[in-house]
Amino acid sequence: MLRIPQACLDDLYAHAQGTPDEVCGLIAGRRHADGTHEVTRVYRIRNAHARPRGEFLLDAQEQLRAVLEIEDEHGEEVVAFYHSHPGGPPRFSQTDAARASWPGVSYFLVYLKPRLGHLSARFDRETRRFRPEEVEIVAAAKAT
C-alpha cells in the first residue's frame, strides 16, 4: 500500500497538469515492515528526455540532489518514482516496465486522459510486470 497525504497528491496533479510534457520526480517517505510506503514529500525532477512529450528521464543531477536531501537532511528514503501520461493511457507502458529498476519502491502514475487519475504499483523483477497496489489518501504532511 502507498499512503499519500492529499497535499502531496494535489502537488502531483498540479505538476502533471502544468505542461503537455510528461513530468517526473521522486516521492520520499518511510517504508514500514508491513510493506506500506508512507509518503511525506514530493520532489519534482526535470524531465531530461529529448522527447518529453512521450517519454521521461529524470535529470541525473537533480535526482542525486534530491536523494541526498531525502536521506541526509530528512532521514527518509525514496519510496516511489512518479511520472505522468498527459495523453493517457491510464496504465503503465512497456517502456515504463523496461525502465523500472529500483527494487522495493512504488511506481506512481498520474494520467490526464480519459480523465484525471492515478495508480500505483510495485515492479516484480521476476515476471517483469507491475503489480497494482492500493493507494490510501490521508490528510496530513506537506508537499515540497
WONORUR-V973893 format. One line per field, one symbol per residue. psi: psi as a letter, one per 40 degrees, with the letter a starting at -180 (. if undefined). burial: + if it has 24 or more other C-alpha atoms within 12 Angstrom, else -. Layout:
BEGIN
psi=???
burial=???
END
This chain:
BEGIN
psi=ihhhidddddddddddeeieiiiiaihiaihideehhhhdihhhhhheidgeeeiihhhddddddddddddddefaiheiiiiigdeaifiiidddddehehieiihhhhieieihaiiiiihhddefihhiiihhhifiihi.
burial=+++++--++++++-+++---+++++++++++----++++++++++++------+++++----+--++-++-----+++++++++++++--+++--+---+---+++++++++---++++++++------++-+-+-------++
END
